[in-house]
Amino acid sequence: MGWLGGVFDSVQQWLFESVLQPLMFTTGLASLLENGYEASGWLLVGLLQLVVIVAVIGPMQRWWPVEEITDRATIRTDILYTLIHRLGLFRLALFFTVDPLADSLFGALRVAGVSTFQLDGIWPGVTDISWVSLLLYLVVFDFVDYWIHRGQHHFEWWWRLHSLHHAQQQMTMWSDNRNHLLDDLLRDVILVTVAQLIGVAPGQFIAIVAITQLSESFQHANVRLWFGQVGERLWISPRFHRRHHSIGIGHETVKPSTEATSGQPATPPRVVLGGHNFGVLLPWWDMLMGTANFEKRFDPTGVRDQVEPGPDGRVRDYGRGFWSQQWRGVLRLLSKA
């Protein structure tokens, strides 16, 4: 861990001094050099992720595909989403909007004598070891991510945004970042707040995000792969996550019928928001909460209203390009599409 960290720091220093620092001086942003150094870390992580996605996951998609790719235009749009997120453009937007508000809030709390909780200090001597501390934070953030994901599938207004992510019917290694920007903003605000509350160091937070994102790229890959009876219960595989994207499985739950009682009529079974396999890294939370589905199947992905006409006799259009997808998400949120 120390050796890898040293190599990363050296490359980050070179990237900052050779590229970002001269650019910031030229554009009059010299007062933000500290933030520029942090940005160079995010950029380096993103570049490394893209190398792994293309060089490692890409060949696996060609060797063991679940389905043939027939719509390359929609995948090109997913690649654009990936570049926006992995190369730091989305995080740059957060830097000028959300981050100053969060820093002001937590700075005010510290001035008022309210200190944040240092999670890695609960087990002195053990959590002082860097990799143990990192694993502890990974588990905590994955637990938070599970409940964020449940919320995205539980609240109707949130699902109207998150459904864009599920509307990809040609799921590939590029599909992880296919999200509405408002959906991403909500998730990032929650995670940054949690990071501040439990005392995650900036370097650890970058590592946690990098590990999570790379694993999610693999989970979304068009790869016919599972980890076996034991492995499936230790880490989320492409097969496990594909069940979450399967039409009628991942985002729907059948609410059973009820019998008639005094004053209450019987109700037939009905489909409501819900689903299975919400875990981001670990399937443990799905197993504990009863939302895990370990069936060994590779079903078509998408949202039911894309393939079945609604009350108006039409299927829903989620848009083709980046901007049309973002705009239609806003219309869905306003209940106008």
N, C-alpha and C positions, 0 to 999 in steps of 0.2 A: 504494500500500500504506500509506504514511504517513497520507494523508488519510483512508482508510477506517478505519485503526486509531484515528485521533483521534476520528472520529464514534462508533465503537463504544465507546471508553473514556468519552466524554461521556455516552452513553445508559446505559452500565453504572453510572456514578457516580450518575446520577439515579435509576435503579432501586433501587440499594442504599440511598441516603440517604432516598428517599421511601417505600419499601416494606419492604425487608428489615431495615434497621437499626432502625426503630421497633418492628417485630415482635419482633426479637431482644431488645431492651431490655425489652419487655413480658413476654416469656416467660422472662426470666432467663438469656439466652444471650449476654450482653454480652462475656463472656470469649472468645467465638468470632467476633468481628467480622471478623477477617482471613479466616477461612474463609467467613464470610457474603458477603464481597465477591467471593471466587472463585465462590461459588454463584450470585451474581447474573450472572456471566459465562455460566455454563452455562445459566441460565434464559433469558437474552436470546438466546443462540444457538438454543435450542430453540424459542422463540417465532418467531424469524426463519425457521427451518426449516419450521415449521407453515404460515407464510404462503406460502412457496414451494410446498410440497406442495399446498396447497389452490388457490392462485391460478394456478400454472403447470402442475404435473403433472396435477392434477385435470381441467382442460379437455382435455388430450391423451388421457386415458383415455376421455373421452366422444366425442372426434372419431375416434380410431383404435383402438378396442378389439380385443383378440385374441378375447375371448369375452364373451358376455352374462353379466351378474351375476344369479345365481339364488338365492344364499344370502347375504342381507345380514346375517343374524345373526352369521355367522362373521367378517364384515368388521368389524362393530361390536366384536367381541372384539379384533381386530387393532388397531383404533383405540385401545382401552384400553392395549394393549402400547406403542403409539407414545407416548401421553401420559405413561405411567410413565417411559419412557426419555428422551424429548426434553425434558420439563419438569423433569428432575433428580431425580425421586423415587428412581430406582434408584441414582443417584450419591450421593444423600443417605444411603442405606443403606450404601454403600461407605465413606462418610466416617466413619461410626460403627463400622465393623467392620474393613475391610481397610486403609484408609489409615493409621490409627495404627500398625499392625503394620509396614507398609512404611516409614513415616517412622522408626520406632525402629530397624529393621534397617539402613537406609542411614545413619542418623545414627551408629550404632555403628561402621559401617565407616569413615566419615569420621574419627571420633575415633581409630580405630586406624591412621589414615594411608593407608587405601585410598581413592583418589579415583576418581570415575567418568570415563569417556571422553567427551570433548567432540567429538562427530562433526562439528559444523559448524566445527571448527577445523582440519580436515585440509587445507583449501585456503584459507589466509589471503588476504584481499583479495577473494575471490570469494564464499565462504560467509559473509562479513560482510554481504553484501547480503541483506536480510530475505527477499525472495521466493525467492532461490536456496537459502538455508538451509531454508526451508519445503518447497520441492520435494524437496530431498535427504531430509529426514525423511519426507515422504510416500512416497517410493520405498522407503525402509527399512522403514517400518511396513507397507506393502503386501506386501513380501516376507515379513515375519513373519506377517501375516494369512493369506497363502496357505498357509503350513505349519500354522498353527492349523486352518485349514479342512480341510486334508488329514487332520490328526489326528482331527477330528470325524467324518470319513468312514472312517477306517482302524481305529480302536479300537472294538470292539464296545460297551464300556461307555459311551464318549462318544457314539457314534451313538444309543444309547437315549435320550439327552437331546436331541441335535441333531435327531433325526427329527421332533420336534414342529414345527420350523421348516419342514420339507419336507411336512408333512401338510396344508398349506393347498392345497385344490383350487380355490380362487377367489383366485388371487394378484393383489394390487393394490399400490398405492403405500403402503398401510399395513402390508404384510406383513413388512417388514424386521426389525422388533423382535419379531416373534412367535417367541420363544425361551424355553426353560426357564430360569428364573432361575439355576440352578446352572451351566448352560452359559454364560450371560452372565458369571457370577462368575469362572469359569475363564479365559475370554478376557480379561476386564478385568485380572485379576491378572497375566497374562503381559504385556499391553501396558503396564501401569503400571510393571512391573519393567524392561521394555526402555527405556521413557522415562527412568527413573532412571539406567540404566546408560549411556545414550548422551548424557545431558545435555540433554534437551529442556526448554525453558523452559515454565512453565505456560500462558502465552498461546499459544505455538506448539502445545502439546498440544491445547488447546481448538480451535484452528483446524483441526488435522489431523482430530480426531474429527468436527467439524462438516462438513468437506468430504466425508469418508468416508461419514457417515450420509446426507447429502443425495443423494450419488451412488447409494447403495444403495437409497434410497427410489425413485429413478427407475428403477433396474435391475429392481425388483420390480413396477413399474407394469404394469397391464393395457393395454399399448400395443404395437401392431403396428409396431415400429420397429427398424431396424438402421442402422449407420453407414457402410455401403459396404465395399468390399473393403479399403481402406486404413484407414478409421476404426475398423473392427472390431478391428484389430490394435494400435490406439493406446489405446483406452479401452473399458471393458466396456459394452455396450449392453443394453437390455431383452431383445433376442432372444438374445444370447449367454448371459445369466444364466438366461433361461427354460429353456434346454437343461439347465442344471444342476438345475433343479427338475422336469424332465420325468420321468415314471414310467419306470423302467428304464434311464435314461440318466445322470442326474445323480448317483445314489448307488449304482450297481451297475457292476461290471466282470465280463466273462465270462472266466473262467480257462480257457485252452485245454486240450484233452485231452492226455494223455501216452501214449506207446507203452509197451508192456510191456518190461521189461528183466529181466535175471537177478535173480530174487529180489523184483522189484517188479511188481505187476500194473498193467495199463493203467488210467487214470482217465478218465472221460467229462468233457466240458466242464461247468463249474459256475459259478454266479453267486456272486460274493463282494462284500463291501463295497469301494467304490472310487468310480468315477465320472469326471466331466469338469467342466471350467470352474469351478475352485475360486477363481480370482482374485477380488479384492474391488474393486479399481479398475482394475488394469492386466492385460491378457491375456498379458503377456510371460512370466510365470512358467509359465502353462499351456503356452505355446508351447515354452519351454525344456525343460519336464519331460515333454512328450508327452501332456498331459492336455487339450489344447484340442480343442473340437468346434465347427467353424464352419458346420455345416449350416444352411441357411436354412429352418428349420422352426419352427413354433409348436405344440408338442405339449401335451396335457393334463398338468397338474402334480399332484403327490402322491407317495405312497409305495405300492409294489406291494402291501404287505399290507393296504392300505385297500380294494383292489378285487379281490384274489385271495384266496380262503380259505386259511388255513394248515393245518397237519396236523390241527388240531382241527375243521376244517370251518367256522371262523368268520373274518371279517375283523377287523382290529384297530381298536379304538375309541380315538382320540386325545383325546377329550373335546370338549365344545362351548364351555363358558365358561372364563374365565381359571383359576379354582381347580381345576376338573376336569382341565384340561390339565396344570397343574402337578403335581397329585396322581398322575395316570396316568404322568407322566414319572418320578416317584419309584418307582412300582411297576415300570416297565420297567427302571429302573436296578437294582432288587432282583430282577429276573427273575420278577416275579409278575404281569405283565400283558403 
